[in-house]
Amino acid sequence: MNEAKNTVAVLGGGAAGFFGAIACAEANPSLRVVLIEKTSKLLSKVRISGGGRCNVTHAADTAAQLVQHYPRGARQLKEPFKQFGALDTVRWFEQRGVRLKTEPDGRMFPTTDSSETIARCLLDAARLAGVEILLQTTAEHIEVLPTGGFQLTLTGAQAQMLPVARLLVATGGAPKSEQYEWLRQLGHTIQEPVPSLFTFNVPDSPLRELPGVSVPRARVRVSGEKLEYEGPVLVTHWGVSGPAVLKLSSWGARRLHELQYQSTTLINWIPDYTEDTLRQHLLEFRELHGKKVVASNPLFGLPQRLWRTLVEQAGIGPETRWNELPAKLQNRLIEGLLRTALPVRGKTTYKDEFVTCGGINLSEINMQTMESRQVPGLHFAGEVLDIDGITGGFNFQAAWTTGYLAGRAMAGKS
């Protein structure tokens, strides 16, 4: 069993697993660190993130700023982010030759604009630290040993019995909860995993002829629910997307799942206006520009195609001038500007980036070490935990932080 005492294992070859393995191996070079990945591919989500650019983290100076962006896990992440936050992530990559840049919305990317830069950095860091990587290998059975530690029965390319002193589970968010069954048997409570971070399908959309049209700031609300978010909105050929929709899907992940992704979504294209201030504005505009054709002269900086569609939906003719516009049709236009109703009938995964909410209940985790309170020596990191952030680099930051703390703790450095 001496071998077991000097060996730790990491399940999952994604961001959290790699960060945990590297942190452990660097903190305690005498340990044998084995990373086990069931597929033939490493860091898959890192490679596709941010449209292939990899949104590494989000510019935030403090833990308090970071935690505002986590629908689940915000309170529990505050202390971990003080140990390893966004600034630490930037420093970590810079120390390994990768510089990050900040975009106007706060998202941070490698200066190369290539996710391969991040993947290569992690692979190189793991190799330099001496992490052993087993591909196409599955931990078929995990036994908790009465004397402490675990016995892993590995199948696949590197089939073997592997005794380890500590185990880090970083297997990602699972759309199906079967992967958690063995953790349930060890006494862990699992919050049912459901999709988060998705776009809305609107097969009967009044905007279906406008794919590609975007508005930099609109308010998206789910009718009859306390769910709304403001930000950029993008019209797609299948419905609506953009940061406002994605962030709303994240905050409302559980409720939208309960609704079976069937709802009416209301879009306010001009969130600075109330109904009263909008009426006043249109009254003043009519007095000054009564001879202008309504359809040909977009207001409020809205895209021409969107404006024309809203005018057409209101029943206003293509040649109607403002001074000819009946009150009834103006009311319909106001309704469209403030509350375009979209019958949502499903969801679409955002750019192949599958994010779930749900996972291991955080009350059962020591958030300083990421160690199970139920099973000594068992650690968790990344999306397997009931933690998820909105789009913008927050899910990766949670992976880096939880992986780092888990890896250090496994190395005996917490």
Secondary structure by P-SEA (a helix, b strand, c coil): ccccccbbbbccccaaaaaaaaaaaaaccccbbbbbbcccccccccccccccccccccccccccccccccccccccaaaaaaaccaaaaaaaaaaacbbbbbccccccccccccaaaaaaaaaaaaaaabbbbbcccccccccccccbbbbbbcccccbbbbbbcbbbbccccccccccaaaaaaacccccbbbbcbbbbbbccccccccccccccbbbbbccccccccccbbbbcccccccaaaaaaaaaaaaaaaaaccbbbbbbcccccccaaaaaaaaaaaaaacccccccccccccccaaaaaaaaaaaccccccccccccaaaaaaaaaaacccccccccccccccccccccccccccccccccccccccccccccccccccccccaaaaaaaaaaaaaaaaaaaccc
